[in-house]
Amino acid sequence: MHASESLAVRPATGLPRPVIVGHRGASAYRPEHTRASFELAIDLGADLVEPDVVVSRDGVLVVRHENELSRSTDVAGRPEFADRRTTRLVGDRQREGWFTEDFTLAELRTLRAVERMPGLRPLNTTYDGRFGILTLAEVVEVARRRSTPERPVRVLAELKKPTWFGAHDLPMTELVAAELRRLGADTADGSVVLQSFDAAALRQLRATLGPAGPTMLQLVDDGAGDDALITPAGLREVSTYAQGIAPSRHRILLRDAEQALTGVSDLISRAHRAGLLVTPWTLRPENAFLPVHLRRGEDPIGPGDMQTEARLLLALGVDGLITDAPDVAALARAELYDTAAEVPAVRS
């Protein structure tokens, strides 16, 4: 048997090899959700790019990390929008700032993107102001334009608080269903995969778009509130409307309070037994996000050894990795899948 043959045996739910998902693009290297970030992610090896989706006042699906705009755009410095500053309860959090649902798409087009984590990614601030706000349709267009028959690129769209938007007269699930149909992306093999923490919204979309509709992933946070989703009964329930889970990587690679790795869970095997893909989030290259044994030096913004974290998750059998640094994840995948094909066969 070739070494590559054993590595190529994926679970029945999986793909020939795990996919790399560029989280908001290549956000370790460019401000997130910008055209430059998405295009760079594809250049660096991403099979999918992942935008967060929120809604404008006139019902357009736009891509921002959240509906509050002050951390990811220059809105706070725009005097023409000073009167839009407000305080709003979003989910269970009181937020102050400027919100997408108070702006039309035309108004959002006037804003410029900035780096959302300037303290951790100061180099990205050199791109502040260069790029505007995109719609979901424009991200799909980027993926389609960069796709080839040999290497298709898809969009993993995260729907942010769809039930909350629906309660505020912006029916996100209806808007998403209509937009996917308009784009011809409403089937399982289409350009768009959907994910959300909001299980009710995913169920509604499955009912609306049908069993042959787009692939869906149930996002799973690492807080106790999502524990029920990963019980045997919870995973079986998820499998009735979604094809996979996208758990926090901390659900798989267990850490203690000092951020030391203490072990691994059996979540991957349990999800696979339930017929579900497993695509954890979010691998980031900076020391601040890594377990202590993978940090290199004392600087929290310095690069650590994310490649080893990716290697471990891949070796455990994940079906994909959601990452800010798709190049690093792609290198780890290549070690396990691509270069293995060059290992000579063992002759008897």
Number of C-alpha atoms within 10 A of each C-alpha: 10 14 17 18 11 11 17 17 12 15 17 12 16 20 14 13 20 21 21 27 33 34 30 29 31 30 27 24 20 26 31 29 31 27 20 18 24 29 19 20 31 25 14 19 21 30 24 28 31 30 28 23 24 28 31 22 17 14 17 22 23 24 30 26 19 19 23 20 21 19 18 22 23 17 24 16 11 10 9 9 13 13 8 15 16 12 12 14 10 15 11 6 8 9 14 15 17 24 23 23 20 17 18 15 21 10 13 20 14 12 19 17 26 27 27 20 16 14 12 16 18 12 15 20 18 12 15 20 15 12 19 17 21 20 21 24 17 14 25 22 16 19 23 15 11 15 15 10 6 6 11 14 24 26 26 26 24 24 25 22 20 26 18 16 19 14 10 11 11 21 16 27 20 15 15 21 19 15 17 20 14 11 14 12 19 23 18 15 13 16 23 27 22 20 25 23 21 17 20 13 20 23 17 15 22 20 12 14 17 13 15 11 21 24 22 28 29 28 22 24 18 13 10 7 9 15 13 12 20 19 14 14 12 15 24 17 14 24 20 11 22 24 19 26 27 25 25 19 20 17 21 19 20 15 16 10 6 8 14 15 17 11 10 16 14 11 19 24 16 16 23 21 16 20 20 27 28 27 27 25 22 20 23 26 25 23 23 18 18 22 21 15 12 20 20 15 11 9 12 16 16 15 18 24 18 24 20 14 21 24 19 15 21 20 13 16 20 25 26 26 28 28 30 28 28 32 21 23 31 23 17 22 23 14 12 18 21 16 12 17 16 11 10 11 11 8 6 4
